[in-house]
Amino acid sequence: MCGIAGWVDWGRDLRQEATTLERMASAMTPRGPDDAGLWLSAHVGFAHRRLIVVDPAGGAQPMQRRYGTRSFVIAYNGELYNTEDLRRDLLARGYRFEGHSDTEVLLAAYAHWGEACLERLNGIFAFAIWNEAEETLFLARDRLGVKPLFYAERPDAFLFASELKGLLQHPLIPAELDREGLSEAFLMAPSRTPGHGVFRGVNELRPGYSLRVSRRGVRVQRYWGLEAHEHTEGAQATAAQVRFLLRDAVERQLVSDVPISTLLSGGLDSSAVTAFAAEGLRAQGRGALRTYSVEFAEMERHFRATAFQKSLDAPWVQRVSELFGTDHRRVVLDTPDLVRHLGTALEARDLPGMADVDTSLLLFCRNVREGATVALSGESADEVFGGYPWFFREDALAARTFPWALRQKDRVALLNPEFAYWLRPDEYVAARYEQALSEVPSLPGEDPGEARMRQLLYLNITRFLPTLLDRKDRMSMATSLEVRVPFCDHRVVEYAYNIPCAILIVLRTPHDGQLRTLTAKGGACTCCASSGWLAVLRRSS
């Protein structure tokens, strides 16, 4: 992946401001250690840090192209998984390409379709395109928010960057917090209200949104969101469709000119990704898939089952690796490692995060990066398919707050009473919760139980999932590792959002990621009448 930064200023000549833009990009060097680029014009400047994954020679950025009399410049962070489909379409329409990068294809797609190009993109992305003739800046972020993008408006100026640390390098953006920002940090963290940048005057472009900047001002517009539809398929047909969509997502995400791997925990989600990736690589003649798992020293001696993890990972990792013939590597961490790097993880995250949980991911990614540049992860499956315990706990179902924040009073009790009173925690969190519920797409006359499950899915996808995607992006990018998330393919998410909870239960439980039925029965589920969610792992011909 990459790091991008930019500056539009109608009141000054930015050709004299190279140092400021370079400083913004340099703050994000780990996102792109392989190359750096800068483009400046009278009122616009782009800076770029590049992690080379595809087309080392032809994918340098910022990239400038002329189509007829029109000139465009792009700074892009992401990966398009339907690049070749778009390329073929654009070639048929008369476009020609100098390289084979997705950056060039994306720029041509925008030149041809304009903002409507977003509807055609399958991938993870945050990008900025300057239209020289119209003097407009266009920014967009992928549908689920896998790739970050922050921005700030100032009189006559507009600034953006992949990370807060890049934005805060600009002298127009002081690191100031107001009451709302403090409420986000102390009451909502590690989650965050969508679009909120925490620092005063800083915003995050929401997932599925685009933004246009011109001399007339700034316009923010939504181009994608979840929709409620009636689901008419039974459990077996649903499992087959999920399997088809996930397989296609994984196979598309194997595109790379550098070594690729998967992060394997032995649970259902990462095992499904690993199964499809291993088969896909072999079908392409690219050999065995490399897999990585993380363990902690003396885990066997100290492990205690919880609602979130009911068994040790290692035995299931081994069985999946053997079943699909992967080249597996174990990463073992110890508690002193986590303590020593707490500050490193906090610096990478930019905001209060998840402490040792962040640190363990950071160190895991650092080890993976020694043997691979790209990794596929099972992240987001629990949010999309209702895999967390709170989807089935009575207290969470009945609560009038976010299900992962049922102990809010314990958190507030740690604060100075005067400070807590000033923040108004109950009022703030309740308002954010009601705001989230007001967005939920639903069906008229829906069964109350189904409606509540739909609410929980929406809350998890739009509020909790971004927390984990932020964590995954910052910790992996801090080590220059690109992590892809097939379960965030928008087609998978759109389909899963409308699966009735009765079928979700068949697909997801009571397996909890265990592969006993897979190895004993060739993938058929012996715990329910249908072939079940585990069928997605069945090796195909």
C-alpha positions as CSV (number, residue, x, y, z in Angstrom):
1,M,0.0,0.0,0.0
2,C,1.0,3.6,0.1
3,G,0.7,6.9,2.0
4,I,-0.8,10.0,0.3
5,A,-0.9,13.7,1.2
6,G,-2.1,16.8,-0.5
7,W,-2.8,20.5,-0.3
8,V,-5.0,22.8,-2.2
9,D,-4.6,26.5,-1.5
10,W,-6.2,29.2,-3.6
11,G,-4.3,32.0,-1.9
12,R,-0.7,31.0,-2.3
13,D,1.8,29.6,-4.8
14,L,2.4,26.0,-3.7
15,R,5.4,25.6,-6.0
16,Q,7.3,27.1,-3.1
17,E,5.9,24.7,-0.5
18,A,7.7,21.5,-1.4
19,T,9.3,21.1,2.0
20,T,5.9,21.1,3.8
21,L,4.4,18.5,1.6
22,E,7.5,16.3,1.8
23,R,7.3,16.6,5.6
24,M,3.7,15.4,5.5
25,A,4.6,12.4,3.4
26,S,7.8,11.6,5.4
27,A,5.7,11.2,8.6
28,M,4.1,8.2,6.8
29,T,7.3,6.6,5.3
30,P,6.6,3.1,6.7
31,R,3.4,3.1,4.5
32,G,5.7,3.4,1.5
33,P,9.4,2.7,2.0
34,D,10.2,1.9,-1.6
35,D,9.7,5.2,-3.3
36,A,8.7,8.8,-2.8
37,G,7.1,11.3,-5.2
38,L,6.1,14.9,-5.3
39,W,3.9,17.0,-7.8
40,L,3.4,20.7,-7.5
41,S,1.4,23.3,-9.4
42,A,0.4,26.8,-8.7
43,H,-2.4,26.0,-6.2
44,V,-2.2,22.2,-5.7
45,G,0.4,19.8,-4.4
46,F,0.5,16.0,-4.0
47,A,3.0,13.9,-2.1
48,H,3.3,10.1,-2.2
49,R,5.1,7.3,-0.4
50,R,5.0,4.0,-2.2
51,L,5.1,0.3,-1.2
52,I,5.7,-1.5,-4.5
53,V,3.4,-4.4,-5.0
54,V,2.5,-4.2,-8.7
55,D,4.4,-2.7,-11.7
56,P,7.6,-1.5,-10.1
57,A,8.6,0.6,-13.2
58,G,5.2,1.9,-14.4
59,G,3.4,2.6,-11.1
60,A,5.3,5.6,-9.8
61,Q,3.2,8.4,-8.2
62,P,1.9,11.0,-8.2
63,M,0.9,10.0,-11.7
64,Q,0.1,12.5,-14.4
65,R,-1.7,11.6,-17.6
66,R,-3.2,13.6,-20.5
67,Y,-6.3,12.3,-22.3
68,G,-6.9,14.4,-25.4
69,T,-6.9,18.0,-24.1
70,R,-7.5,17.1,-20.5
71,S,-4.8,16.6,-17.9
72,F,-5.2,14.7,-14.6
73,V,-3.0,13.9,-11.6
74,I,-3.6,11.1,-9.1
75,A,-2.2,10.2,-5.6
76,Y,-3.6,6.7,-4.7
77,N,-3.4,4.3,-1.8
78,G,-5.0,0.9,-2.4
79,E,-5.5,-2.1,-4.6
80,L,-8.1,-2.7,-7.3
81,Y,-9.1,-6.3,-7.7
82,N,-10.9,-5.9,-11.0
83,T,-8.1,-4.0,-12.7
84,E,-8.0,-6.3,-15.7
85,D,-11.7,-6.1,-16.2
86,L,-11.6,-2.3,-16.2
87,R,-8.5,-2.3,-18.4
88,R,-10.2,-4.4,-21.1
89,D,-13.2,-2.1,-21.1
90,L,-11.1,1.0,-21.4
91,L,-8.9,-0.5,-24.1
92,A,-12.1,-1.2,-26.1
93,R,-13.0,2.5,-25.7
94,G,-9.7,3.7,-27.1
95,Y,-7.6,4.2,-24.0
96,R,-3.9,3.2,-24.0
97,F,-1.7,2.4,-21.1
98,E,2.0,2.9,-20.4
99,G,2.3,0.2,-17.7
100,H,0.2,-2.4,-16.0
101,S,-0.5,-0.7,-12.6
102,D,-4.0,-0.3,-11.2
103,T,-3.1,3.4,-10.6
104,E,-3.1,4.1,-14.3
105,V,-6.3,2.1,-14.8
106,L,-8.0,4.0,-12.0
107,L,-7.0,7.4,-13.5
108,A,-8.3,6.4,-16.9
109,A,-11.5,5.2,-15.4
110,Y,-12.1,8.5,-13.7
111,A,-11.2,10.4,-16.9
112,H,-13.8,8.3,-18.8
113,W,-16.7,7.9,-16.3
114,G,-16.0,10.7,-13.8
115,E,-17.3,10.2,-10.3
116,A,-19.5,7.3,-11.6
117,C,-16.3,5.2,-11.9
118,L,-16.7,4.4,-8.2
119,E,-19.6,2.1,-8.9
120,R,-17.3,0.0,-11.1
121,L,-14.4,-0.4,-8.6
122,N,-13.8,-3.6,-6.6
123,G,-11.0,-3.0,-4.1
124,I,-9.7,-1.1,-1.2
125,F,-8.7,2.5,-1.8
126,A,-8.3,6.1,-0.8
127,F,-7.3,8.4,-3.6
128,A,-7.2,12.0,-4.8
129,I,-7.4,13.2,-8.4
130,W,-6.8,16.8,-9.6
131,N,-8.6,17.8,-12.8
132,E,-6.5,20.6,-14.2
133,A,-9.0,22.0,-16.7
134,E,-11.9,22.2,-14.2
135,E,-9.6,23.1,-11.2
136,T,-11.3,20.5,-9.0
137,L,-10.0,18.0,-6.5
138,F,-11.8,14.7,-6.2
139,L,-11.3,12.3,-3.3
140,A,-12.9,8.9,-2.5
141,R,-12.6,6.1,0.0
142,D,-13.5,2.5,-0.4
143,R,-17.0,1.2,0.6
144,L,-16.0,-0.4,4.0
145,G,-13.2,2.0,4.9
146,V,-10.2,-0.4,4.7
147,K,-7.9,2.4,3.6
148,P,-7.8,5.6,5.7
149,L,-8.2,9.2,4.5
150,F,-8.3,12.3,6.7
151,Y,-8.9,15.9,5.7
152,A,-9.2,19.4,7.0
153,E,-10.7,22.6,5.7
154,R,-9.2,26.0,6.3
155,P,-9.9,29.4,4.8
156,D,-8.9,29.2,1.1
157,A,-7.2,25.9,1.8
158,F,-7.9,22.1,1.9
159,L,-5.5,19.4,3.2
160,F,-5.6,15.6,3.2
161,A,-3.4,12.7,4.3
162,S,-3.7,8.9,4.8
163,E,-2.9,9.3,8.5
164,L,-3.4,11.9,11.2
165,K,0.4,12.1,11.7
166,G,0.8,13.3,8.1
167,L,-1.9,15.9,8.4
168,L,-0.6,17.2,11.7
169,Q,2.8,18.0,10.1
170,H,1.2,20.9,8.3
171,P,1.4,24.3,10.2
172,L,-2.3,25.0,9.5
173,I,-3.3,21.9,11.5
174,P,-2.4,22.2,15.2
175,A,-2.9,19.1,17.5
176,E,-5.8,20.5,19.5
177,L,-8.6,18.7,21.2
178,D,-12.1,20.1,22.1
179,R,-14.8,18.5,24.2
180,E,-16.1,16.4,21.3
181,G,-12.6,15.1,20.5
182,L,-12.0,14.2,24.1
183,S,-15.4,12.4,24.2
184,E,-14.3,10.4,21.2
185,A,-11.0,9.5,22.8
186,F,-12.3,8.7,26.3
187,L,-15.8,7.5,25.7
188,M,-15.9,6.0,22.2
189,A,-12.4,4.7,21.9
190,P,-11.1,2.4,20.5
191,S,-14.0,2.8,18.2
192,R,-14.8,6.2,16.7
193,T,-17.8,8.0,15.3
194,P,-17.7,7.7,11.5
195,G,-16.2,10.8,9.9
196,H,-14.7,12.0,13.2
197,G,-11.0,12.9,13.1
198,V,-10.8,13.6,16.9
199,F,-8.5,16.6,16.6
200,R,-10.2,20.0,16.2
201,G,-11.1,20.8,12.7
202,V,-10.0,17.4,11.3
203,N,-12.4,15.0,9.6
204,E,-12.2,11.5,8.2
205,L,-13.8,10.8,4.9
206,R,-16.4,8.2,5.7
207,P,-16.4,4.8,4.0
208,G,-18.4,4.8,0.8
209,Y,-18.2,8.6,0.5
210,S,-16.5,10.9,-2.0
211,L,-15.6,14.6,-1.8
212,R,-15.1,17.3,-4.3
213,V,-13.1,20.5,-3.8
214,S,-13.3,23.6,-6.0
215,R,-13.1,27.4,-5.6
216,R,-16.9,27.2,-4.7
217,G,-16.2,25.1,-1.7
218,V,-16.3,21.5,-0.5
219,R,-19.1,18.9,-1.4
220,V,-19.3,15.5,0.4
221,Q,-21.4,12.9,-1.2
222,R,-22.3,9.2,-0.4
223,Y,-21.9,6.8,-3.2
224,W,-22.5,3.4,-1.4
225,G,-24.3,2.1,1.6
226,L,-25.9,-1.1,2.9
227,E,-29.5,-1.7,1.7
228,A,-32.2,-4.0,3.1
229,H,-33.6,-6.7,0.7
230,E,-35.7,-9.7,1.2
231,H,-33.7,-12.9,1.3
232,T,-35.5,-15.8,-0.4
233,E,-32.8,-18.5,-0.5
234,G,-32.6,-21.4,1.9
235,A,-29.6,-22.4,4.0
236,Q,-27.8,-24.6,1.5
237,A,-28.3,-22.1,-1.4
238,T,-27.1,-19.3,0.9
239,A,-24.0,-21.3,1.9
240,A,-23.2,-22.0,-1.8
241,Q,-23.5,-18.3,-2.7
242,V,-21.3,-17.2,0.2
243,R,-18.8,-19.7,-0.9
244,F,-18.9,-18.5,-4.5
245,L,-18.5,-14.8,-3.4
246,L,-15.7,-15.5,-0.9
247,R,-13.8,-17.7,-3.3
248,D,-14.0,-15.0,-6.0
249,A,-12.9,-12.3,-3.6
250,V,-9.9,-14.3,-2.5
251,E,-8.8,-15.2,-6.0
252,R,-9.1,-11.6,-7.1
253,Q,-6.9,-10.5,-4.2
254,L,-4.0,-12.9,-5.1
255,V,-2.8,-10.3,-7.7
256,S,0.8,-9.3,-6.8
257,D,4.2,-9.0,-8.3
258,V,5.7,-9.7,-4.8
259,P,5.5,-12.6,-2.3
260,I,1.9,-13.2,-0.9
261,S,0.8,-15.1,2.2
262,T,-2.2,-15.5,4.5
263,L,-2.5,-14.9,8.3
264,L,-3.8,-18.2,9.7
265,S,-5.3,-18.5,13.2
266,G,-6.9,-21.9,12.6
267,G,-10.3,-20.3,13.0
268,L,-13.0,-20.6,10.4
269,D,-12.5,-17.2,8.8
270,S,-8.8,-17.3,8.2
271,S,-9.0,-21.0,7.3
272,A,-11.5,-20.3,4.6
273,V,-9.3,-17.5,3.1
274,T,-6.3,-19.8,3.3
275,A,-8.1,-22.7,1.6
276,F,-9.2,-20.6,-1.4
277,A,-5.8,-18.8,-1.6
278,A,-3.8,-22.1,-1.5
279,E,-6.0,-23.5,-4.3
280,G,-5.9,-20.3,-6.3
281,L,-2.1,-20.1,-6.2
282,R,-1.7,-23.7,-7.3
283,A,-4.1,-23.2,-10.1
284,Q,-2.0,-20.3,-11.3
285,G,1.2,-22.4,-11.1
286,R,2.6,-20.2,-8.3
287,G,3.4,-23.0,-5.9
288,A,2.6,-23.5,-2.3
289,L,1.0,-20.7,-0.2
290,R,3.0,-19.4,2.7
291,T,1.0,-19.0,5.9
292,Y,1.8,-17.4,9.2
293,S,0.4,-17.8,12.7
294,V,1.1,-16.0,16.0
295,E,1.5,-17.7,19.4
296,F,2.6,-16.6,22.8
297,A,5.3,-18.2,24.9
298,E,3.9,-20.9,27.2
299,M,0.4,-20.4,25.9
300,E,-0.4,-24.1,26.4
301,R,0.4,-23.8,30.1
302,H,-1.6,-20.5,30.7
303,F,-4.5,-20.7,28.3
304,R,-8.0,-20.3,29.6
305,A,-11.0,-20.6,27.3
306,T,-13.2,-17.5,26.9
307,A,-16.4,-16.7,24.9
308,F,-14.1,-15.2,22.2
309,Q,-11.6,-18.1,22.1
310,K,-12.6,-21.5,23.2
311,S,-9.5,-23.5,22.3
312,L,-5.8,-23.1,21.4
313,D,-5.1,-22.0,17.9
314,A,-2.0,-24.1,17.2
315,P,-3.7,-27.5,16.7
316,W,-6.2,-26.1,14.2
317,V,-3.5,-24.1,12.4
318,Q,-1.5,-27.3,11.9
319,R,-4.5,-29.2,10.6
320,V,-5.4,-26.5,8.1
321,S,-1.8,-26.1,6.9
322,E,-1.5,-29.9,6.4
323,L,-4.8,-30.1,4.6
324,F,-4.0,-27.4,2.1
325,G,-0.3,-28.0,1.9
326,T,0.9,-24.6,3.0
327,D,4.4,-23.5,3.8
328,H,3.7,-22.5,7.4
329,R,5.7,-20.3,9.7
330,R,5.1,-19.8,13.4
331,V,5.7,-16.5,15.1
332,V,6.1,-16.7,18.9
333,L,5.9,-13.6,21.0
334,D,6.5,-13.1,24.7
335,T,5.1,-10.6,27.2
336,P,8.3,-8.5,27.5
337,D,8.1,-8.0,23.7
338,L,4.6,-6.5,24.1
339,V,5.6,-4.2,26.9
340,R,8.7,-2.9,25.1
341,H,6.8,-1.9,22.0
342,L,3.6,-0.4,23.5
343,G,4.9,3.1,22.6
344,T,5.7,2.0,19.0
345,A,2.2,0.7,18.5
346,L,0.6,3.9,20.0
347,E,2.7,6.0,17.6
348,A,1.6,3.9,14.7
349,R,-2.1,4.1,15.7
350,D,-2.1,8.0,16.2
351,L,-4.9,7.7,18.7
352,P,-5.6,5.6,21.9
353,G,-6.1,2.0,20.7
354,M,-6.1,-1.5,22.1
355,A,-2.7,-1.5,23.9
356,D,-1.1,-5.0,24.0
357,V,-3.6,-6.2,21.3
358,D,-2.2,-3.5,19.0
359,T,1.4,-4.4,19.9
360,S,1.0,-8.1,19.3
361,L,-0.4,-7.4,15.8
362,L,2.5,-4.9,15.1
363,L,5.1,-7.5,16.0
364,F,3.3,-10.3,14.1
365,C,3.2,-8.1,11.0
366,R,6.9,-7.2,11.4
367,N,7.8,-10.9,11.4
368,V,5.5,-11.7,8.4
369,R,7.1,-8.8,6.5
370,E,10.5,-10.6,6.6
371,G,9.1,-13.2,4.2
372,A,6.2,-11.5,2.4
373,T,5.0,-8.1,1.2
374,V,1.3,-9.0,1.0
375,A,-0.9,-11.0,3.3
376,L,-4.6,-11.9,3.2
377,S,-6.6,-11.9,6.5
378,G,-9.9,-13.2,7.8
379,E,-10.7,-9.8,9.4
380,S,-14.4,-8.6,9.3
381,A,-16.1,-12.0,9.1
382,D,-17.3,-11.8,12.7
383,E,-18.9,-8.4,12.1
384,V,-20.4,-9.3,8.7
385,F,-21.7,-12.8,9.7
386,G,-22.6,-12.2,13.4
387,G,-19.8,-14.2,14.9
388,Y,-19.3,-12.4,18.2
389,P,-20.9,-13.6,21.5
390,W,-22.8,-10.3,21.9
391,F,-25.0,-11.3,18.9
392,F,-26.6,-14.0,21.1
393,R,-26.3,-12.6,24.6
394,E,-29.5,-11.4,26.2
395,D,-27.9,-8.4,27.9
396,A,-26.4,-7.2,24.6
397,L,-29.6,-7.7,22.7
398,A,-31.6,-5.8,25.3
399,A,-29.0,-3.0,25.8
400,R,-29.7,0.5,24.5
401,T,-26.1,1.1,23.7
402,F,-23.2,-0.4,21.6
403,P,-23.0,-4.1,22.5
404,W,-19.2,-3.9,22.9
405,A,-19.5,-1.1,25.4
406,L,-21.8,-2.6,28.1
407,R,-19.4,-1.6,30.9
408,Q,-19.3,2.1,30.1
409,K,-19.8,3.0,33.8
410,D,-16.6,1.2,34.7
411,R,-14.7,3.4,32.2
412,V,-16.2,6.6,33.4
413,A,-15.4,5.7,37.0
414,L,-11.7,6.0,36.1
415,L,-12.1,9.7,35.1
416,N,-11.9,12.7,37.4
417,P,-15.5,13.4,38.4
418,E,-15.4,17.0,37.3
419,F,-13.9,16.0,33.9
420,A,-16.5,13.2,33.5
421,Y,-19.3,15.7,34.3
422,W,-18.0,18.1,31.7
423,L,-17.9,15.3,29.1
424,R,-21.5,14.2,29.9
425,P,-20.7,10.6,29.0
426,D,-24.2,9.1,29.1
427,E,-25.6,11.9,27.0
428,Y,-22.8,11.7,24.4
429,V,-22.7,7.9,24.0
430,A,-26.5,7.8,23.8
431,A,-26.6,10.4,21.1
432,R,-24.0,8.5,19.1
433,Y,-25.9,5.3,19.5
434,E,-29.2,6.8,18.4
435,Q,-27.5,8.4,15.5
436,A,-26.2,5.0,14.4
437,L,-29.7,3.4,14.8
438,S,-31.3,6.1,12.7
439,E,-29.1,5.0,9.7
440,V,-30.1,1.3,9.8
441,P,-31.7,0.2,6.5
442,S,-34.6,-2.2,7.3
443,L,-37.6,-3.8,5.7
444,P,-41.2,-2.7,6.4
445,G,-43.0,-5.0,8.8
446,E,-39.8,-7.0,9.7
447,D,-40.0,-9.4,12.6
448,P,-38.7,-7.7,15.8
449,G,-36.0,-10.3,16.3
450,E,-34.8,-10.0,12.7
451,A,-34.9,-6.2,13.0
452,R,-32.7,-6.3,16.1
453,M,-30.2,-8.6,14.5
454,R,-30.1,-6.3,11.5
455,Q,-29.4,-3.4,13.9
456,L,-26.5,-5.3,15.5
457,L,-25.0,-6.2,12.1
458,Y,-25.2,-2.6,11.0
459,L,-23.6,-1.4,14.3
460,N,-20.8,-3.9,13.9
461,I,-20.1,-3.2,10.3
462,T,-20.2,0.6,10.5
463,R,-18.9,1.2,14.1
464,F,-16.9,-1.7,15.4
465,L,-15.4,-3.0,12.1
466,P,-13.7,0.3,11.4
467,T,-11.9,0.0,14.7
468,L,-10.4,-3.3,13.6
469,L,-9.7,-2.1,10.1
470,D,-7.9,0.9,11.5
471,R,-5.8,-1.3,13.8
472,K,-5.0,-3.7,10.9
473,D,-4.1,-0.9,8.6
474,R,-1.9,1.1,11.0
475,M,-0.1,-1.9,12.5
476,S,0.6,-3.6,9.1
477,M,1.5,-0.4,7.4
478,A,3.9,0.5,10.2
479,T,5.9,-2.5,9.2
480,S,5.4,-2.0,5.4
481,L,3.1,-5.0,5.1
482,E,0.0,-4.8,2.9
483,V,-2.9,-6.7,4.4
484,R,-6.0,-7.5,2.3
485,V,-9.4,-8.5,3.7
486,P,-11.5,-10.6,1.4
487,F,-14.5,-10.6,3.8
488,C,-14.7,-6.8,3.1
489,D,-15.5,-7.4,-0.5
490,H,-18.6,-5.3,-0.8
491,R,-20.5,-8.1,-2.6
492,V,-20.0,-10.4,0.4
493,V,-21.1,-7.7,2.8
494,E,-24.2,-6.7,0.8
495,Y,-25.3,-10.3,0.6
496,A,-24.6,-11.2,4.2
497,Y,-26.4,-8.2,5.5
498,N,-29.7,-9.6,4.3
499,I,-29.3,-13.2,5.4
500,P,-32.0,-14.0,8.1
501,C,-30.6,-14.7,11.5
502,A,-31.9,-18.3,11.5
503,I,-29.6,-19.0,8.6
504,L,-26.7,-17.1,10.0
505,I,-26.9,-19.3,13.1
506,V,-26.8,-22.4,10.8
507,L,-23.8,-20.9,8.9
508,R,-21.8,-19.9,12.0
509,T,-22.7,-21.9,15.0
510,P,-22.0,-24.2,16.9
511,H,-18.7,-24.6,15.2
512,D,-16.8,-21.5,16.5
513,G,-14.1,-22.1,14.0
514,Q,-13.3,-25.7,14.8
515,L,-12.5,-27.9,11.8
516,R,-13.4,-31.3,13.3
517,T,-16.3,-31.8,10.9
518,L,-14.1,-30.6,8.0
519,T,-11.4,-33.1,8.5
520,A,-13.7,-36.0,9.5
521,K,-16.4,-35.6,6.9
522,G,-14.7,-33.8,4.0
523,G,-16.3,-30.5,4.7
524,A,-19.9,-31.7,5.4
525,C,-21.3,-30.3,8.6
526,T,-22.5,-33.0,11.0
527,C,-24.0,-30.5,13.4
528,C,-26.9,-29.3,11.3
529,A,-29.2,-30.5,8.5
530,S,-27.5,-28.4,5.8
531,S,-24.0,-28.5,4.5
532,G,-23.4,-25.4,6.6
533,W,-20.9,-22.6,6.7
534,L,-18.0,-25.0,7.0
535,A,-18.8,-26.1,3.4
536,V,-17.0,-23.0,2.2
537,L,-13.8,-24.8,3.2
538,R,-14.5,-27.9,1.1
539,R,-11.7,-28.5,-1.4
540,S,-13.2,-28.2,-4.9
541,S,-12.4,-29.9,-8.1
